[in-house]
């Protein structure tokens, strides 16, 4: 019985360029790991608590918007330009740009009672649930 192997042409790109002086470029379409916002969402009683890691973002550059049960957190990491005479940048691994994260909660949020605190690169949101309107049963006569 013959063995069947799956051929992936993109894995074997090095073979195509062997002997040449160039290496194939790979493009990562996903956001770099440093720019991903990590969040924790917990629920206690009638309140959601969201902790979002957004280091490097200044408090003035953070926006939080709430539309019913949809929460959007966004921010911008700005590149500060400081050049010193005779100084040369040899390597920079810091990323700059906009970062955003949206998610939907099971219940609507009471926007008037939301509390947001930012310290040490962590945004903490306290999102109380909106009081659910009770369904009133009407008798037909």
C-alpha positions in Angstrom: 0.0 0.0 0.0 1.4 3.4 -0.9 1.8 6.2 1.6 -0.1 9.4 0.8 1.5 12.7 1.7 0.0 16.1 1.5 2.0 18.6 -0.6 2.1 22.2 0.7 3.9 24.4 -1.8 4.3 27.2 0.7 6.2 25.0 3.2 8.7 24.2 0.4 9.4 27.7 -0.6 13.0 27.4 0.6 13.6 24.7 -2.0 12.5 27.1 -4.8 15.0 29.8 -3.7 17.9 27.4 -2.8 21.0 28.7 -4.5 19.7 32.2 -4.8 20.8 35.0 -2.6 17.3 36.0 -1.6 15.0 34.4 1.0 11.3 34.3 0.5 9.3 36.9 2.5 6.5 35.8 4.7 3.6 38.2 5.4 1.8 37.8 8.7 -1.7 39.1 8.0 -2.6 38.9 11.7 -1.8 41.7 14.1 1.6 41.4 15.8 1.5 39.7 19.2 2.5 42.9 21.0 -0.6 44.7 19.6 -3.2 42.2 20.7 -5.4 43.3 23.5 -6.0 40.6 26.0 -9.2 40.8 28.1 -10.8 39.0 31.0 -14.6 39.2 31.5 -16.2 38.1 34.7 -19.7 38.3 36.1 -20.8 38.7 39.7 -24.4 39.3 40.6 -25.6 42.0 38.2 -22.2 43.4 37.2 -19.6 42.5 34.6 -16.0 43.2 35.2 -13.6 43.6 32.3 -9.9 43.8 32.6 -8.0 44.7 29.4 -4.3 44.7 29.0 -3.2 47.7 27.0 0.3 48.6 28.0 2.0 51.6 26.3 -1.3 53.4 25.8 -1.8 56.7 27.6 -5.0 57.2 29.5 -6.0 60.1 27.2 -5.7 57.8 24.1 -8.2 55.2 25.4 -11.8 55.2 24.2 -14.6 53.0 25.5 -18.0 52.9 23.8 -21.1 50.9 24.9 -24.1 50.3 22.6 -26.6 48.1 24.4 -24.7 44.9 25.1 -21.8 45.6 22.7 -18.6 47.0 24.3 -15.7 48.4 22.2 -12.3 49.3 23.7 -9.8 51.1 21.5 -6.6 53.0 22.0 -3.6 54.3 20.1 0.0 53.7 20.9 1.9 56.7 19.5 5.5 56.8 18.5 7.4 59.5 20.4 10.1 61.1 18.2 13.1 61.9 20.2 16.3 62.1 18.3 19.7 62.8 19.9 22.5 64.2 17.9 24.9 61.4 16.9 22.5 58.7 18.0 21.5 55.9 15.6 18.6 53.4 16.1 20.0 49.9 15.6 16.9 47.9 16.5 13.4 48.9 17.5 10.9 46.2 18.6 8.2 48.6 19.8 5.0 48.6 17.8 3.0 51.7 17.2 -0.6 52.1 15.9 -4.2 51.6 16.8 -5.6 48.8 18.8 -9.2 47.8 19.2 -11.4 45.1 20.7 -15.1 44.6 20.6 -17.3 42.0 22.3 -20.9 41.3 23.1 -22.3 40.6 26.5 -25.4 38.5 27.2 -27.2 41.5 28.8 -27.5 45.2 28.1 -25.2 47.5 30.1 -26.4 50.5 32.1 -24.2 53.2 30.5 -24.9 55.7 33.3 -23.3 53.5 36.0 -20.2 52.4 34.2 -16.9 52.9 36.0 -13.5 52.9 34.2 -10.1 52.9 35.8 -6.7 52.7 34.2 -3.5 51.8 36.1 -0.2 50.1 35.2 -1.3 49.3 31.6 -4.6 47.6 32.7 -8.0 49.1 32.0 -10.7 47.9 34.5 -14.3 48.4 33.5 -17.2 47.8 35.9 -20.3 47.3 33.8 -23.6 47.0 35.7 -26.4 45.3 33.9 -29.4 47.3 32.8 -32.6 46.4 34.7 -34.6 44.1 32.5 -38.1 45.3 31.9 -40.5 42.8 33.2 -43.1 41.4 30.9 -46.6 42.4 32.0 -49.3 39.9 31.3 -52.5 41.4 29.9 -55.8 39.7 30.1 -58.0 40.0 27.2 -61.7 40.6 27.9 
